[in-house]
Structures are given as C-alpha cells and as structure tokens.
Amino acid sequence: MHDRRHQVRRRRRQHVDLDQQISNQRDQKGDLARQRRVAAFDGVGEALLGRFFCLVVVAVVGGGDAAVEEADYLTRYADKVYLVHRREELRASKILQERAFANPKIEFIWNTVVERAAGDDQGLLHHLELRDVNTQVRRDLHATGLFIFVGFNPNTGVIADHVDHDEFGYLRTDWSMQTSVPGLFAAGDVRVQITRQVTTAVGDATTAAIAAEKFLKARADAAKEVGAA
C-alpha cells in the first residue's frame, strides 16, 4: 500500500510539472512561437496562468480601478503590460495609481483608443491598431493578450420601459431580487449593485430562485383558497 501511494504521488508530480505546460522557442524568422500544453491539476491555477502568459505582451484598456488593478495583477505573469487610456490621467484611486506607476512592467499609453484587434492565421491576437484621440495618428501595438475594462452596458432594453431602473439601465430590486413588476426577478450584473462579480451573481440567482418559488407557491395557495370559498 505504501509503495502504491508513493507511485501515485510520483505520477501526480510528473503530471503537474509546470515546466511541461508551455515551451517557447524562436523559429527561423526570429518570431516567438508559442506551444501551449494543457494539464489538469488542482490548486495551482495561477501557476498555469503564469505559464500561459510567459513571455507575452498584453494590453489593458481603461483607466478606472478595475483596469489599473488588472494591469498590476497581470504583471505577475506577462513580461510587459500596456495600459491604454483615452484620457491623459487615470480615474482609479490614488493608491492603485501609485502602485501601477511604480511597476516597471507597466507602460502607459495616454489619449489613445483601440480601433481594431488583429489576429494571425491561427486566430491568435497579433497586434492592436491604436489611434491618438488628439493627433488622430494611428499606429500598431504588438500584443498577444487584450483585457477591456471600459464599463458595462446592461442588456435590459427589452424591458426598460416596463421596469424601474437607474439612469444607466440597471434594474432596481428589493431584498428578494424582485423588480418593480410583481413576479419579475432580476439577478447578477443587470441589477443596481456595488460589485459585479461571479460570486455576487451566484448569490443573487440563489435568492431570486428561492423568492420566485415562494412567490409562485403563494399565488397557488391563494388561488386554492379562492376556489375553496
């Protein structure tokens, strides 16, 4: 039994050998050829992400807290991170700005927007086409990863004229996720709330599902009482 466990642990270590996840080599033209390998393992997701972005240049679009924080986070894995912002100053909090400005891997591209993301023959991102909003000068930026943080547009237009919402289109709900229309529940990113993450969306959905079930049961019970009377 001891030998068997030892063999299993040894195979597992070999299976999660991160050095085998990605190899990088240069072809005859000097271009970086990325050979990605995927392995299944638990508890080391960041390590795989790090290998996936090894020797990669990525771009982050935006100037708020989410964009700046993501740019700083991605420097753990990428060799270079460009932060592309359409203005000449960031909107992020001061502490996030200071952290980003102090990071040698982050380069800021001001007063610029991304007009197009171009890929290679394999469908992988190759470069971005940028435009300076002041001079209208266009140029290409080599990048193999793109992360966009420029705000959200809730897909609530189909019911916007029937349900109470804020000026941005996010639906207002009560504690049970019910909207201003009885029996209509909303969950996740379409709601008015502080955070928009998977964890909060799952919590909203759980609450909405339970509340909807109780709503339907109450209506069914009320209908039975009316019928009995």
C-alpha positions in Angstrom: 0.0 0.0 0.0 2.8 2.4 0.9 4.6 1.7 -2.5 1.3 2.3 -4.3 0.7 5.6 -2.7 4.3 6.6 -3.4 3.8 5.8 -7.1 0.6 7.8 -7.3 2.3 10.8 -5.7 5.2 10.5 -8.1 2.9 10.3 -11.1 0.9 13.3 -9.9 4.1 15.3 -9.5 5.1 14.4 -13.0 1.6 15.3 -14.3 1.6 18.8 -12.8 5.2 19.5 -13.8 4.6 23.1 -14.9 7.8 23.2 -17.0 5.9 21.0 -19.4 2.9 23.2 -19.7 4.4 25.7 -22.2 7.6 25.8 -24.2 8.7 28.9 -26.0 11.1 28.8 -29.0 12.1 31.1 -31.8 11.6 30.0 -35.3 14.0 30.8 -38.2 12.4 34.2 -38.7 13.0 35.1 -35.1 9.3 35.3 -34.2 8.2 33.9 -30.9 6.3 30.6 -31.4 4.1 29.7 -28.5 3.4 26.0 -28.0 0.8 25.7 -25.4 0.2 22.5 -23.5 -2.6 22.0 -21.0 -2.6 19.7 -18.0 -5.3 19.0 -15.4 -4.3 19.7 -11.9 -5.8 21.3 -8.7 -4.8 24.2 -6.6 -2.2 25.8 -8.9 -4.3 27.7 -11.4 -2.2 30.8 -11.1 0.9 28.8 -12.0 -0.8 27.6 -15.2 -1.9 31.2 -16.0 1.6 32.3 -15.4 3.0 29.8 -17.8 0.3 30.6 -20.3 1.3 34.2 -20.5 5.0 33.5 -20.2 7.0 36.0 -22.4 3.7 37.6 -23.6 2.9 41.2 -24.1 -0.7 42.2 -23.1 -2.7 45.3 -23.2 -5.4 46.6 -20.8 -7.9 49.2 -21.9 -9.4 51.5 -19.4 -8.5 54.0 -16.7 -10.6 53.1 -13.7 -10.0 50.9 -10.6 -10.7 47.7 -12.5 -8.4 48.4 -15.3 -5.5 49.6 -13.2 -5.8 46.8 -10.7 -5.9 44.2 -13.5 -2.9 45.7 -15.2 -0.9 45.4 -12.0 -2.1 41.9 -11.4 -1.2 40.7 -14.9 2.5 41.8 -14.4 2.8 38.6 -12.3 2.6 36.6 -15.5 3.3 38.8 -18.5 6.6 40.3 -19.4 5.0 43.6 -20.5 1.6 45.2 -19.8 0.4 48.3 -21.7 -2.4 50.3 -20.2 -4.2 52.1 -22.9 -6.4 55.0 -21.8 -8.4 57.5 -23.8 -7.6 60.4 -21.4 -4.3 61.8 -20.1 -5.0 60.9 -16.5 -6.4 57.9 -14.7 -9.7 57.7 -12.8 -8.6 55.0 -10.5 -8.0 55.5 -6.8 -4.7 57.1 -5.8 -3.3 54.0 -4.1 -3.9 51.9 -7.2 -2.3 54.6 -9.4 0.8 54.8 -7.3 1.2 51.1 -7.4 0.8 51.0 -11.2 3.2 53.9 -11.7 5.8 52.2 -9.6 5.5 48.9 -11.5 8.3 48.8 -14.1 6.4 46.3 -16.3 3.5 48.7 -16.9 3.7 51.2 -19.7 1.0 53.8 -20.1 -0.3 54.9 -23.5 -2.3 58.1 -23.0 -5.0 59.8 -25.1 -5.4 56.6 -27.2 -8.2 54.2 -28.1 -8.1 50.8 -29.6 -9.7 50.8 -33.1 -9.1 47.2 -34.0 -7.6 43.9 -32.7 -5.9 42.0 -35.5 -5.1 38.2 -35.3 -2.8 35.9 -37.2 -3.7 32.9 -39.4 -4.4 30.7 -36.3 -6.8 33.2 -34.9 -4.5 34.4 -32.1 -4.2 38.1 -31.3 -1.2 39.6 -33.0 -1.4 43.3 -32.7 -3.7 46.2 -31.9 -4.4 49.2 -34.1 -4.3 52.3 -31.9 -5.5 55.9 -32.6 -4.4 59.0 -30.7 -7.6 61.0 -30.0 -5.7 64.3 -30.1 -3.5 64.0 -33.1 -5.5 61.2 -34.9 -2.2 59.5 -35.6 -2.6 55.7 -35.9 -0.1 53.0 -35.1 0.2 49.3 -34.4 1.0 47.8 -31.0 2.2 44.3 -30.8 0.2 42.4 -28.2 -0.8 38.8 -27.6 -3.4 39.5 -25.0 -6.2 42.1 -24.6 -8.3 42.9 -21.5 -11.0 45.5 -21.8 -12.3 47.4 -18.7 -14.3 50.4 -20.1 -17.6 50.0 -18.3 -20.8 48.0 -18.7 -23.9 48.2 -20.8 -26.7 46.2 -19.2 -28.8 44.2 -21.7 -32.1 45.4 -20.3 -33.5 47.4 -23.1 -36.3 44.9 -23.9 -38.0 45.6 -20.6 -36.6 49.1 -19.8 -40.0 50.8 -20.5 -41.8 48.4 -18.1 -39.4 48.0 -15.1 -37.9 50.6 -12.7 -34.2 51.1 -13.4 -31.5 53.7 -12.9 -30.1 56.1 -15.5 -27.7 53.5 -16.8 -30.4 50.9 -17.3 -29.6 48.7 -14.3 -32.7 47.2 -12.7 -33.8 48.2 -9.2 -34.8 45.3 -7.0 -35.8 44.7 -3.4 -34.0 42.3 -1.0 -35.6 39.3 -2.7 -34.4 40.3 -6.1 -37.9 41.2 -7.2 -38.3 44.2 -9.6 -41.0 46.8 -9.7 -43.1 44.3 -11.6 -44.5 41.6 -9.3 -43.2 38.2 -10.2 -40.3 39.5 -12.3 -37.0 38.9 -10.6 -33.5 40.1 -11.6 -30.1 38.6 -10.7 -26.5 39.3 -11.5 -25.0 42.2 -13.5 -28.3 43.7 -14.6 -29.1 44.7 -11.1 -28.2 48.0 -9.4 -25.4 47.0 -7.0 -21.9 47.9 -5.9 -20.0 44.9 -7.2 -20.4 42.8 -10.4 -18.7 39.5 -9.9 -19.4 35.9 -10.4 -19.8 35.3 -6.7 -22.4 38.1 -6.3 -24.3 36.9 -9.4 -24.5 33.4 -8.0 -25.8 34.8 -4.7 -28.4 36.9 -6.5 -29.5 33.9 -8.5 -29.9 31.8 -5.4 -32.0 34.4 -3.7 -34.1 35.1 -6.8 -34.8 31.4 -7.4 -36.0 30.8 -3.9 -38.0 34.0 -3.9 -39.6 33.1 -7.2 -40.6 29.7 -5.9 -42.2 31.2 -2.8 -44.0 33.8 -5.0 -45.5 31.1 -7.2 -46.4 29.0 -4.2 -48.1 31.9 -2.5 -50.2 32.6 -5.7 -51.1 28.9 -6.0 -52.2 28.8 -2.3 -54.2 32.0 -2.7 -55.9 30.5 -5.8 -56.9 27.4 -3.9 -58.4 29.4 -1.1 -60.5 31.4 -3.5 -61.6 28.2 -5.2 -62.5 26.6 -1.8 -64.5 29.7 -0.9 
